[in-house]
Amino acid sequence: MSTLFLRNLAEHQQLMSVLHALDGSIAAAGERLAQVLATGGKVMFCGNGGSAADSQHLAAELTGRFIKDRRPLAAIALSTDTSALTCIGNDYSFDQVFARQLTALARSGDALVAISTSGNSGNVLRAVEAAKAAGVYTLGLLGRDGGQLRQVCDASIVVPHTVTARIQEAHILIGHTLCGLIESQLGLD
């Protein structure tokens, strides 16, 4: 087992060493998300599997607290309402589970953080399309080469790796950084 851990650790360290190149895009995304919240908008998150869990985690960091006690910030993970997910999935299709919620909840001036390790998740793509139609800023938190989502999001942060676990590890580091930037930009740090 320690051999597997050491291999995973080496792969993780190798990926972390190339993420420096993402600093500018992460800083810009944090600033934009802070502007959305400062002007009364909300940040919505969506993703599948581990990315759904990351969506919930990051939304909770904003509605709860991240570093310091502060006012709650408007954030929603679109993956948390099982009744909506199963109803929409059954009555429409799984590709619509985020888009229909977003269409119901989003207003111009909000933001969507679309998380996908492949960049090609159909339901996340449909959510971005619905967000754009509603005047919502879209940020892709992606992996591999960014896939189709890289082309349709307003901005993308792409973790250049092919192993899902390593991409997810980087996504949570980036997500935590975005939360810290939001608190700092809003003067809440």
Buried (B, 14 or more C-beta within 10 A) or exposed (E): EEEEEEEBEEBBEEBEEEBEEBEEBBBBBBBBBBBBBEEEBBBBBBBBBBBBBBBBBBBBBBBEBBEEEBEEBBBBBBBBBEEBBEEBBEEEEBBBBBBBBBBEBBEEBBBBBBBBBBBBBBBBBBBBBBBBEBEBBBBBBBBBEBBBBBEBBBBBBBBBBEBBEBBBBBBBBBBBBBBBBBBBBBEBE
